[in-house]
Every structure is written in structure tokens, then in C-alpha cells.
Amino acid sequence: MANHKSSLKRIRSTEAKRLRNRYQHKTTRTFIKKLVGSTDKAEATELYKKVAGMIDKLAKRNIIHKNNASNKKSKLAKLVNALD
């Protein structure tokens, strides 16, 4: 266990950030699953806008890599455009 005050604080803040990042990532994954399961094009388009924003936010906060975010958005856009 750490002995310095600063390292104890760092442990606390890191854990809080880890939980926050985990929550945001999990929420985004849930919305992605909802989008993939969607069959209505209008609904999927609206949902895609929201999901794309969530993915961009994850990339901005370095929760996922920016190329990973671009790849996810691209695949989801292809999926939405393929719907009738």
C-alpha cells in the first residue's frame, strides 16, 4: 500500500475516473447494440446521430482511440444506410 498522501489521493481519483469511464463506455456499447438491432431507417438515423456523438465523446476523453471511434462510426453509418 502507498505511504505518501499524494499517492493515496491518486489511487482514489484514479478509481473514480476508471468507474466513470467504464460507465460511459458501457452505456455507449448498449446504444450501439440498440442501433444494430434497429430495423426502421428513420429511427436508426436518429439513433445514429446520438451514438456518433457518444463515440466522439469517448474518443475526445481518450477512453477509446480516435481511429477506433472512426471505425465504429463508419461501420454503423454503412449499417444505417443499408436499411430500407
LINVENRA-V431073 format. One record per pair of residues at least 24 apart in sequence whose ideal C-beta (glycine too) atoms are under 7 Angstrom apart, sorted by the first residue. I is the first residue (numbers start at 1). GAP is how many residues later the second one is. Records with the same first field share a line. If there is no record, write none. Layout:
I: GAP / GAP
//
This chain:
21: 42
24: 34 / 39
25: 33 / 38
28: 26 / 27 / 30
32: 44
35: 41
36: 43
41: 42 / 43
44: 36 / 39
45: 35
48: 28 / 29 / 32
51: 25
//
